[in-house]
Amino acid sequence: MSEYCRAFARGINCNKHHSIQQVAENAGLDWREARLHLHDDNWQQLLEDNRLSMYEFGSWGVPSYRLLDQNENEVLAVWGQDRLWLVAQKVKELSE
């Protein structure tokens, strides 16, 4: 993902086939394998499921963090990069 973001920062047009290949290879992906998935839309249902799940726990944006215990009970749900410290603190508390 960071290579994809870097492509935007560099102004690489990811709508072009050769640009996607460049991004994939820079990310360490095998282009022969990656190109097989270019027109695969199976990800759409996973994305929709994740969006609905995010709304269910009261979040509406990214980055969102949700921490569950071993029984899948919610321990923490926060939104925003500035809350990552809270996630780290809760993980530390639970591991002690």
Phi and psi restraints in degrees (range 20) as a CNS / XPLOR table:
assign (resid 1 and name C) (resid 2 and name N)
       (resid 2 and name CA) (resid 2 and name C) 1.0 -64.1 20.0 2
assign (resid 2 and name N) (resid 2 and name CA)
       (resid 2 and name C) (resid 3 and name N) 1.0 -33.9 20.0 2
assign (resid 2 and name C) (resid 3 and name N)
       (resid 3 and name CA) (resid 3 and name C) 1.0 -67.1 20.0 2
assign (resid 3 and name N) (resid 3 and name CA)
       (resid 3 and name C) (resid 4 and name N) 1.0 -36.1 20.0 2
assign (resid 3 and name C) (resid 4 and name N)
       (resid 4 and name CA) (resid 4 and name C) 1.0 -65.7 20.0 2
assign (resid 4 and name N) (resid 4 and name CA)
       (resid 4 and name C) (resid 5 and name N) 1.0 -43.2 20.0 2
assign (resid 4 and name C) (resid 5 and name N)
       (resid 5 and name CA) (resid 5 and name C) 1.0 -64.8 20.0 2
assign (resid 5 and name N) (resid 5 and name CA)
       (resid 5 and name C) (resid 6 and name N) 1.0 -39.5 20.0 2
assign (resid 5 and name C) (resid 6 and name N)
       (resid 6 and name CA) (resid 6 and name C) 1.0 -61.8 20.0 2
assign (resid 6 and name N) (resid 6 and name CA)
       (resid 6 and name C) (resid 7 and name N) 1.0 -35.8 20.0 2
assign (resid 6 and name C) (resid 7 and name N)
       (resid 7 and name CA) (resid 7 and name C) 1.0 -60.6 20.0 2
assign (resid 7 and name N) (resid 7 and name CA)
       (resid 7 and name C) (resid 8 and name N) 1.0 -42.0 20.0 2
assign (resid 7 and name C) (resid 8 and name N)
       (resid 8 and name CA) (resid 8 and name C) 1.0 -64.8 20.0 2
assign (resid 8 and name N) (resid 8 and name CA)
       (resid 8 and name C) (resid 9 and name N) 1.0 -41.3 20.0 2
assign (resid 8 and name C) (resid 9 and name N)
       (resid 9 and name CA) (resid 9 and name C) 1.0 -62.8 20.0 2
assign (resid 9 and name N) (resid 9 and name CA)
       (resid 9 and name C) (resid 10 and name N) 1.0 -32.0 20.0 2
assign (resid 9 and name C) (resid 10 and name N)
       (resid 10 and name CA) (resid 10 and name C) 1.0 -86.3 20.0 2
assign (resid 10 and name N) (resid 10 and name CA)
       (resid 10 and name C) (resid 11 and name N) 1.0 -4.6 20.0 2
assign (resid 10 and name C) (resid 11 and name N)
       (resid 11 and name CA) (resid 11 and name C) 1.0 77.0 20.0 2
assign (resid 11 and name N) (resid 11 and name CA)
       (resid 11 and name C) (resid 12 and name N) 1.0 24.9 20.0 2
assign (resid 11 and name C) (resid 12 and name N)
       (resid 12 and name CA) (resid 12 and name C) 1.0 -77.4 20.0 2
assign (resid 12 and name N) (resid 12 and name CA)
       (resid 12 and name C) (resid 13 and name N) 1.0 127.7 20.0 2
assign (resid 12 and name C) (resid 13 and name N)
       (resid 13 and name CA) (resid 13 and name C) 1.0 -79.4 20.0 2
assign (resid 13 and name N) (resid 13 and name CA)
       (resid 13 and name C) (resid 14 and name N) 1.0 101.4 20.0 2
assign (resid 13 and name C) (resid 14 and name N)
       (resid 14 and name CA) (resid 14 and name C) 1.0 -79.0 20.0 2
assign (resid 14 and name N) (resid 14 and name CA)
       (resid 14 and name C) (resid 15 and name N) 1.0 5.3 20.0 2
assign (resid 14 and name C) (resid 15 and name N)
       (resid 15 and name CA) (resid 15 and name C) 1.0 -83.6 20.0 2
assign (resid 15 and name N) (resid 15 and name CA)
       (resid 15 and name C) (resid 16 and name N) 1.0 -9.3 20.0 2
assign (resid 15 and name C) (resid 16 and name N)
       (resid 16 and name CA) (resid 16 and name C) 1.0 -98.3 20.0 2
assign (resid 16 and name N) (resid 16 and name CA)
       (resid 16 and name C) (resid 17 and name N) 1.0 138.5 20.0 2
assign (resid 16 and name C) (resid 17 and name N)
       (resid 17 and name CA) (resid 17 and name C) 1.0 -55.2 20.0 2
assign (resid 17 and name N) (resid 17 and name CA)
       (resid 17 and name C) (resid 18 and name N) 1.0 -47.4 20.0 2
assign (resid 17 and name C) (resid 18 and name N)
       (resid 18 and name CA) (resid 18 and name C) 1.0 -67.7 20.0 2
assign (resid 18 and name N) (resid 18 and name CA)
       (resid 18 and name C) (resid 19 and name N) 1.0 -28.1 20.0 2
assign (resid 18 and name C) (resid 19 and name N)
       (resid 19 and name CA) (resid 19 and name C) 1.0 -70.9 20.0 2
assign (resid 19 and name N) (resid 19 and name CA)
       (resid 19 and name C) (resid 20 and name N) 1.0 -41.0 20.0 2
assign (resid 19 and name C) (resid 20 and name N)
       (resid 20 and name CA) (resid 20 and name C) 1.0 -62.2 20.0 2
assign (resid 20 and name N) (resid 20 and name CA)
       (resid 20 and name C) (resid 21 and name N) 1.0 -40.4 20.0 2
assign (resid 20 and name C) (resid 21 and name N)
       (resid 21 and name CA) (resid 21 and name C) 1.0 -61.0 20.0 2
assign (resid 21 and name N) (resid 21 and name CA)
       (resid 21 and name C) (resid 22 and name N) 1.0 -44.0 20.0 2
assign (resid 21 and name C) (resid 22 and name N)
       (resid 22 and name CA) (resid 22 and name C) 1.0 -61.1 20.0 2
assign (resid 22 and name N) (resid 22 and name CA)
       (resid 22 and name C) (resid 23 and name N) 1.0 -45.8 20.0 2
assign (resid 22 and name C) (resid 23 and name N)
       (resid 23 and name CA) (resid 23 and name C) 1.0 -62.8 20.0 2
assign (resid 23 and name N) (resid 23 and name CA)
       (resid 23 and name C) (resid 24 and name N) 1.0 -45.7 20.0 2
assign (resid 23 and name C) (resid 24 and name N)
       (resid 24 and name CA) (resid 24 and name C) 1.0 -61.1 20.0 2
assign (resid 24 and name N) (resid 24 and name CA)
       (resid 24 and name C) (resid 25 and name N) 1.0 -47.5 20.0 2
assign (resid 24 and name C) (resid 25 and name N)
       (resid 25 and name CA) (resid 25 and name C) 1.0 -66.6 20.0 2
assign (resid 25 and name N) (resid 25 and name CA)
       (resid 25 and name C) (resid 26 and name N) 1.0 -37.9 20.0 2
assign (resid 25 and name C) (resid 26 and name N)
       (resid 26 and name CA) (resid 26 and name C) 1.0 -65.2 20.0 2
assign (resid 26 and name N) (resid 26 and name CA)
       (resid 26 and name C) (resid 27 and name N) 1.0 -26.4 20.0 2
assign (resid 26 and name C) (resid 27 and name N)
       (resid 27 and name CA) (resid 27 and name C) 1.0 -84.3 20.0 2
assign (resid 27 and name N) (resid 27 and name CA)
       (resid 27 and name C) (resid 28 and name N) 1.0 -0.7 20.0 2
assign (resid 27 and name C) (resid 28 and name N)
       (resid 28 and name CA) (resid 28 and name C) 1.0 87.4 20.0 2
assign (resid 28 and name N) (resid 28 and name CA)
       (resid 28 and name C) (resid 29 and name N) 1.0 14.1 20.0 2
assign (resid 28 and name C) (resid 29 and name N)
       (resid 29 and name CA) (resid 29 and name C) 1.0 -89.0 20.0 2
assign (resid 29 and name N) (resid 29 and name CA)
       (resid 29 and name C) (resid 30 and name N) 1.0 149.7 20.0 2
assign (resid 29 and name C) (resid 30 and name N)
       (resid 30 and name CA) (resid 30 and name C) 1.0 -77.5 20.0 2
assign (resid 30 and name N) (resid 30 and name CA)
       (resid 30 and name C) (resid 31 and name N) 1.0 114.5 20.0 2
assign (resid 30 and name C) (resid 31 and name N)
       (resid 31 and name CA) (resid 31 and name C) 1.0 -60.5 20.0 2
assign (resid 31 and name N) (resid 31 and name CA)
       (resid 31 and name C) (resid 32 and name N) 1.0 -37.3 20.0 2
assign (resid 31 and name C) (resid 32 and name N)
       (resid 32 and name CA) (resid 32 and name C) 1.0 -60.2 20.0 2
assign (resid 32 and name N) (resid 32 and name CA)
       (resid 32 and name C) (resid 33 and name N) 1.0 -38.3 20.0 2
assign (resid 32 and name C) (resid 33 and name N)
       (resid 33 and name CA) (resid 33 and name C) 1.0 -75.8 20.0 2
assign (resid 33 and name N) (resid 33 and name CA)
       (resid 33 and name C) (resid 34 and name N) 1.0 -45.3 20.0 2
assign (resid 33 and name C) (resid 34 and name N)
       (resid 34 and name CA) (resid 34 and name C) 1.0 -61.8 20.0 2
assign (resid 34 and name N) (resid 34 and name CA)
       (resid 34 and name C) (resid 35 and name N) 1.0 -40.6 20.0 2
assign (resid 34 and name C) (resid 35 and name N)
       (resid 35 and name CA) (resid 35 and name C) 1.0 -67.0 20.0 2
assign (resid 35 and name N) (resid 35 and name CA)
       (resid 35 and name C) (resid 36 and name N) 1.0 -20.8 20.0 2
assign (resid 35 and name C) (resid 36 and name N)
       (resid 36 and name CA) (resid 36 and name C) 1.0 -66.0 20.0 2
assign (resid 36 and name N) (resid 36 and name CA)
       (resid 36 and name C) (resid 37 and name N) 1.0 -19.6 20.0 2
assign (resid 36 and name C) (resid 37 and name N)
       (resid 37 and name CA) (resid 37 and name C) 1.0 -103.7 20.0 2
assign (resid 37 and name N) (resid 37 and name CA)
       (resid 37 and name C) (resid 38 and name N) 1.0 3.1 20.0 2
assign (resid 37 and name C) (resid 38 and name N)
       (resid 38 and name CA) (resid 38 and name C) 1.0 -58.6 20.0 2
assign (resid 38 and name N) (resid 38 and name CA)
       (resid 38 and name C) (resid 39 and name N) 1.0 -38.8 20.0 2
assign (resid 38 and name C) (resid 39 and name N)
       (resid 39 and name CA) (resid 39 and name C) 1.0 -108.4 20.0 2
assign (resid 39 and name N) (resid 39 and name CA)
       (resid 39 and name C) (resid 40 and name N) 1.0 16.4 20.0 2
assign (resid 39 and name C) (resid 40 and name N)
       (resid 40 and name CA) (resid 40 and name C) 1.0 -84.1 20.0 2
assign (resid 40 and name N) (resid 40 and name CA)
       (resid 40 and name C) (resid 41 and name N) 1.0 124.6 20.0 2
assign (resid 40 and name C) (resid 41 and name N)
       (resid 41 and name CA) (resid 41 and name C) 1.0 -109.1 20.0 2
assign (resid 41 and name N) (resid 41 and name CA)
       (resid 41 and name C) (resid 42 and name N) 1.0 20.9 20.0 2
assign (resid 41 and name C) (resid 42 and name N)
       (resid 42 and name CA) (resid 42 and name C) 1.0 -63.4 20.0 2
assign (resid 42 and name N) (resid 42 and name CA)
       (resid 42 and name C) (resid 43 and name N) 1.0 -21.4 20.0 2
assign (resid 42 and name C) (resid 43 and name N)
       (resid 43 and name CA) (resid 43 and name C) 1.0 -68.7 20.0 2
assign (resid 43 and name N) (resid 43 and name CA)
       (resid 43 and name C) (resid 44 and name N) 1.0 -20.9 20.0 2
assign (resid 43 and name C) (resid 44 and name N)
       (resid 44 and name CA) (resid 44 and name C) 1.0 -62.7 20.0 2
assign (resid 44 and name N) (resid 44 and name CA)
       (resid 44 and name C) (resid 45 and name N) 1.0 -40.7 20.0 2
assign (resid 44 and name C) (resid 45 and name N)
       (resid 45 and name CA) (resid 45 and name C) 1.0 -67.9 20.0 2
assign (resid 45 and name N) (resid 45 and name CA)
       (resid 45 and name C) (resid 46 and name N) 1.0 -40.0 20.0 2
assign (resid 45 and name C) (resid 46 and name N)
       (resid 46 and name CA) (resid 46 and name C) 1.0 -61.0 20.0 2
assign (resid 46 and name N) (resid 46 and name CA)
       (resid 46 and name C) (resid 47 and name N) 1.0 -43.2 20.0 2
assign (resid 46 and name C) (resid 47 and name N)
       (resid 47 and name CA) (resid 47 and name C) 1.0 -61.9 20.0 2
assign (resid 47 and name N) (resid 47 and name CA)
       (resid 47 and name C) (resid 48 and name N) 1.0 -44.3 20.0 2
assign (resid 47 and name C) (resid 48 and name N)
       (resid 48 and name CA) (resid 48 and name C) 1.0 -65.0 20.0 2
assign (resid 48 and name N) (resid 48 and name CA)
       (resid 48 and name C) (resid 49 and name N) 1.0 -41.6 20.0 2
assign (resid 48 and name C) (resid 49 and name N)
       (resid 49 and name CA) (resid 49 and name C) 1.0 -60.9 20.0 2
assign (resid 49 and name N) (resid 49 and name CA)
       (resid 49 and name C) (resid 50 and name N) 1.0 -42.8 20.0 2
assign (resid 49 and name C) (resid 50 and name N)
       (resid 50 and name CA) (resid 50 and name C) 1.0 -65.5 20.0 2
assign (resid 50 and name N) (resid 50 and name CA)
       (resid 50 and name C) (resid 51 and name N) 1.0 -40.1 20.0 2
assign (resid 50 and name C) (resid 51 and name N)
       (resid 51 and name CA) (resid 51 and name C) 1.0 -62.4 20.0 2
assign (resid 51 and name N) (resid 51 and name CA)
       (resid 51 and name C) (resid 52 and name N) 1.0 -45.8 20.0 2
assign (resid 51 and name C) (resid 52 and name N)
       (resid 52 and name CA) (resid 52 and name C) 1.0 -64.8 20.0 2
assign (resid 52 and name N) (resid 52 and name CA)
       (resid 52 and name C) (resid 53 and name N) 1.0 -40.0 20.0 2
assign (resid 52 and name C) (resid 53 and name N)
       (resid 53 and name CA) (resid 53 and name C) 1.0 -61.9 20.0 2
assign (resid 53 and name N) (resid 53 and name CA)
       (resid 53 and name C) (resid 54 and name N) 1.0 -41.8 20.0 2
assign (resid 53 and name C) (resid 54 and name N)
       (resid 54 and name CA) (resid 54 and name C) 1.0 -62.1 20.0 2
assign (resid 54 and name N) (resid 54 and name CA)
       (resid 54 and name C) (resid 55 and name N) 1.0 -43.6 20.0 2
assign (resid 54 and name C) (resid 55 and name N)
       (resid 55 and name CA) (resid 55 and name C) 1.0 -64.2 20.0 2
assign (resid 55 and name N) (resid 55 and name CA)
       (resid 55 and name C) (resid 56 and name N) 1.0 -37.3 20.0 2
assign (resid 55 and name C) (resid 56 and name N)
       (resid 56 and name CA) (resid 56 and name C) 1.0 -60.6 20.0 2
assign (resid 56 and name N) (resid 56 and name CA)
       (resid 56 and name C) (resid 57 and name N) 1.0 -36.8 20.0 2
assign (resid 56 and name C) (resid 57 and name N)
       (resid 57 and name CA) (resid 57 and name C) 1.0 -94.7 20.0 2
assign (resid 57 and name N) (resid 57 and name CA)
       (resid 57 and name C) (resid 58 and name N) 1.0 16.5 20.0 2
assign (resid 57 and name C) (resid 58 and name N)
       (resid 58 and name CA) (resid 58 and name C) 1.0 86.4 20.0 2
assign (resid 58 and name N) (resid 58 and name CA)
       (resid 58 and name C) (resid 59 and name N) 1.0 14.8 20.0 2
assign (resid 58 and name C) (resid 59 and name N)
       (resid 59 and name CA) (resid 59 and name C) 1.0 -106.7 20.0 2
assign (resid 59 and name N) (resid 59 and name CA)
       (resid 59 and name C) (resid 60 and name N) 1.0 157.1 20.0 2
assign (resid 59 and name C) (resid 60 and name N)
       (resid 60 and name CA) (resid 60 and name C) 1.0 -140.2 20.0 2
assign (resid 60 and name N) (resid 60 and name CA)
       (resid 60 and name C) (resid 61 and name N) 1.0 3.3 20.0 2
assign (resid 60 and name C) (resid 61 and name N)
       (resid 61 and name CA) (resid 61 and name C) 1.0 -146.8 20.0 2
assign (resid 61 and name N) (resid 61 and name CA)
       (resid 61 and name C) (resid 62 and name N) 1.0 179.4 20.0 2
assign (resid 61 and name C) (resid 62 and name N)
       (resid 62 and name CA) (resid 62 and name C) 1.0 -121.2 20.0 2
assign (resid 62 and name N) (resid 62 and name CA)
       (resid 62 and name C) (resid 63 and name N) 1.0 148.6 20.0 2
assign (resid 62 and name C) (resid 63 and name N)
       (resid 63 and name CA) (resid 63 and name C) 1.0 -80.8 20.0 2
assign (resid 63 and name N) (resid 63 and name CA)
       (resid 63 and name C) (resid 64 and name N) 1.0 140.4 20.0 2
assign (resid 63 and name C) (resid 64 and name N)
       (resid 64 and name CA) (resid 64 and name C) 1.0 -116.4 20.0 2
assign (resid 64 and name N) (resid 64 and name CA)
       (resid 64 and name C) (resid 65 and name N) 1.0 142.2 20.0 2
assign (resid 64 and name C) (resid 65 and name N)
       (resid 65 and name CA) (resid 65 and name C) 1.0 -125.7 20.0 2
assign (resid 65 and name N) (resid 65 and name CA)
       (resid 65 and name C) (resid 66 and name N) 1.0 133.0 20.0 2
assign (resid 65 and name C) (resid 66 and name N)
       (resid 66 and name CA) (resid 66 and name C) 1.0 -135.6 20.0 2
assign (resid 66 and name N) (resid 66 and name CA)
       (resid 66 and name C) (resid 67 and name N) 1.0 121.7 20.0 2
assign (resid 66 and name C) (resid 67 and name N)
       (resid 67 and name CA) (resid 67 and name C) 1.0 -109.6 20.0 2
assign (resid 67 and name N) (resid 67 and name CA)
       (resid 67 and name C) (resid 68 and name N) 1.0 125.7 20.0 2
assign (resid 67 and name C) (resid 68 and name N)
       (resid 68 and name CA) (resid 68 and name C) 1.0 -113.8 20.0 2
assign (resid 68 and name N) (resid 68 and name CA)
       (resid 68 and name C) (resid 69 and name N) 1.0 150.7 20.0 2
assign (resid 68 and name C) (resid 69 and name N)
       (resid 69 and name CA) (resid 69 and name C) 1.0 -84.1 20.0 2
assign (resid 69 and name N) (resid 69 and name CA)
       (resid 69 and name C) (resid 70 and name N) 1.0 -175.8 20.0 2
assign (resid 69 and name C) (resid 70 and name N)
       (resid 70 and name CA) (resid 70 and name C) 1.0 -64.2 20.0 2
assign (resid 70 and name N) (resid 70 and name CA)
       (resid 70 and name C) (resid 71 and name N) 1.0 -18.5 20.0 2
assign (resid 70 and name C) (resid 71 and name N)
       (resid 71 and name CA) (resid 71 and name C) 1.0 -98.1 20.0 2
assign (resid 71 and name N) (resid 71 and name CA)
       (resid 71 and name C) (resid 72 and name N) 1.0 10.5 20.0 2
assign (resid 71 and name C) (resid 72 and name N)
       (resid 72 and name CA) (resid 72 and name C) 1.0 66.1 20.0 2
assign (resid 72 and name N) (resid 72 and name CA)
       (resid 72 and name C) (resid 73 and name N) 1.0 25.8 20.0 2
assign (resid 72 and name C) (resid 73 and name N)
       (resid 73 and name CA) (resid 73 and name C) 1.0 -86.3 20.0 2
assign (resid 73 and name N) (resid 73 and name CA)
       (resid 73 and name C) (resid 74 and name N) 1.0 139.5 20.0 2
assign (resid 73 and name C) (resid 74 and name N)
       (resid 74 and name CA) (resid 74 and name C) 1.0 -69.5 20.0 2
assign (resid 74 and name N) (resid 74 and name CA)
       (resid 74 and name C) (resid 75 and name N) 1.0 127.8 20.0 2
assign (resid 74 and name C) (resid 75 and name N)
       (resid 75 and name CA) (resid 75 and name C) 1.0 -102.9 20.0 2
assign (resid 75 and name N) (resid 75 and name CA)
       (resid 75 and name C) (resid 76 and name N) 1.0 -34.1 20.0 2
assign (resid 75 and name C) (resid 76 and name N)
       (resid 76 and name CA) (resid 76 and name C) 1.0 -158.1 20.0 2
assign (resid 76 and name N) (resid 76 and name CA)
       (resid 76 and name C) (resid 77 and name N) 1.0 139.6 20.0 2
assign (resid 76 and name C) (resid 77 and name N)
       (resid 77 and name CA) (resid 77 and name C) 1.0 -142.1 20.0 2
assign (resid 77 and name N) (resid 77 and name CA)
       (resid 77 and name C) (resid 78 and name N) 1.0 116.9 20.0 2
assign (resid 77 and name C) (resid 78 and name N)
       (resid 78 and name CA) (resid 78 and name C) 1.0 -138.8 20.0 2
assign (resid 78 and name N) (resid 78 and name CA)
       (resid 78 and name C) (resid 79 and name N) 1.0 160.4 20.0 2
assign (resid 78 and name C) (resid 79 and name N)
       (resid 79 and name CA) (resid 79 and name C) 1.0 -124.5 20.0 2
assign (resid 79 and name N) (resid 79 and name CA)
       (resid 79 and name C) (resid 80 and name N) 1.0 138.9 20.0 2
assign (resid 79 and name C) (resid 80 and name N)
       (resid 80 and name CA) (resid 80 and name C) 1.0 111.2 20.0 2
assign (resid 80 and name N) (resid 80 and name CA)
       (resid 80 and name C) (resid 81 and name N) 1.0 138.2 20.0 2
assign (resid 80 and name C) (resid 81 and name N)
       (resid 81 and name CA) (resid 81 and name C) 1.0 -58.3 20.0 2
assign (resid 81 and name N) (resid 81 and name CA)
       (resid 81 and name C) (resid 82 and name N) 1.0 -31.8 20.0 2
assign (resid 81 and name C) (resid 82 and name N)
       (resid 82 and name CA) (resid 82 and name C) 1.0 -73.9 20.0 2
assign (resid 82 and name N) (resid 82 and name CA)
       (resid 82 and name C) (resid 83 and name N) 1.0 -1.5 20.0 2
assign (resid 82 and name C) (resid 83 and name N)
       (resid 83 and name CA) (resid 83 and name C) 1.0 -102.3 20.0 2
assign (resid 83 and name N) (resid 83 and name CA)
       (resid 83 and name C) (resid 84 and name N) 1.0 2.0 20.0 2
assign (resid 83 and name C) (resid 84 and name N)
       (resid 84 and name CA) (resid 84 and name C) 1.0 -60.6 20.0 2
assign (resid 84 and name N) (resid 84 and name CA)
       (resid 84 and name C) (resid 85 and name N) 1.0 -32.4 20.0 2
assign (resid 84 and name C) (resid 85 and name N)
       (resid 85 and name CA) (resid 85 and name C) 1.0 -60.4 20.0 2
assign (resid 85 and name N) (resid 85 and name CA)
       (resid 85 and name C) (resid 86 and name N) 1.0 -35.4 20.0 2
assign (resid 85 and name C) (resid 86 and name N)
       (resid 86 and name CA) (resid 86 and name C) 1.0 -67.5 20.0 2
assign (resid 86 and name N) (resid 86 and name CA)
       (resid 86 and name C) (resid 87 and name N) 1.0 -39.6 20.0 2
assign (resid 86 and name C) (resid 87 and name N)
       (resid 87 and name CA) (resid 87 and name C) 1.0 -62.3 20.0 2
assign (resid 87 and name N) (resid 87 and name CA)
       (resid 87 and name C) (resid 88 and name N) 1.0 -46.7 20.0 2
assign (resid 87 and name C) (resid 88 and name N)
       (resid 88 and name CA) (resid 88 and name C) 1.0 -60.8 20.0 2
assign (resid 88 and name N) (resid 88 and name CA)
       (resid 88 and name C) (resid 89 and name N) 1.0 -41.8 20.0 2
assign (resid 88 and name C) (resid 89 and name N)
       (resid 89 and name CA) (resid 89 and name C) 1.0 -63.1 20.0 2
assign (resid 89 and name N) (resid 89 and name CA)
       (resid 89 and name C) (resid 90 and name N) 1.0 -43.4 20.0 2
assign (resid 89 and name C) (resid 90 and name N)
       (resid 90 and name CA) (resid 90 and name C) 1.0 -67.2 20.0 2
assign (resid 90 and name N) (resid 90 and name CA)
       (resid 90 and name C) (resid 91 and name N) 1.0 -40.6 20.0 2
assign (resid 90 and name C) (resid 91 and name N)
       (resid 91 and name CA) (resid 91 and name C) 1.0 -61.4 20.0 2
assign (resid 91 and name N) (resid 91 and name CA)
       (resid 91 and name C) (resid 92 and name N) 1.0 -42.8 20.0 2
assign (resid 91 and name C) (resid 92 and name N)
       (resid 92 and name CA) (resid 92 and name C) 1.0 -62.6 20.0 2
assign (resid 92 and name N) (resid 92 and name CA)
       (resid 92 and name C) (resid 93 and name N) 1.0 -46.0 20.0 2
assign (resid 92 and name C) (resid 93 and name N)
       (resid 93 and name CA) (resid 93 and name C) 1.0 -57.9 20.0 2
assign (resid 93 and name N) (resid 93 and name CA)
       (resid 93 and name C) (resid 94 and name N) 1.0 -44.9 20.0 2
assign (resid 93 and name C) (resid 94 and name N)
       (resid 94 and name CA) (resid 94 and name C) 1.0 -72.0 20.0 2
assign (resid 94 and name N) (resid 94 and name CA)
       (resid 94 and name C) (resid 95 and name N) 1.0 -21.6 20.0 2
assign (resid 94 and name C) (resid 95 and name N)
       (resid 95 and name CA) (resid 95 and name C) 1.0 -90.9 20.0 2
assign (resid 95 and name N) (resid 95 and name CA)
       (resid 95 and name C) (resid 96 and name N) 1.0 -5.9 20.0 2
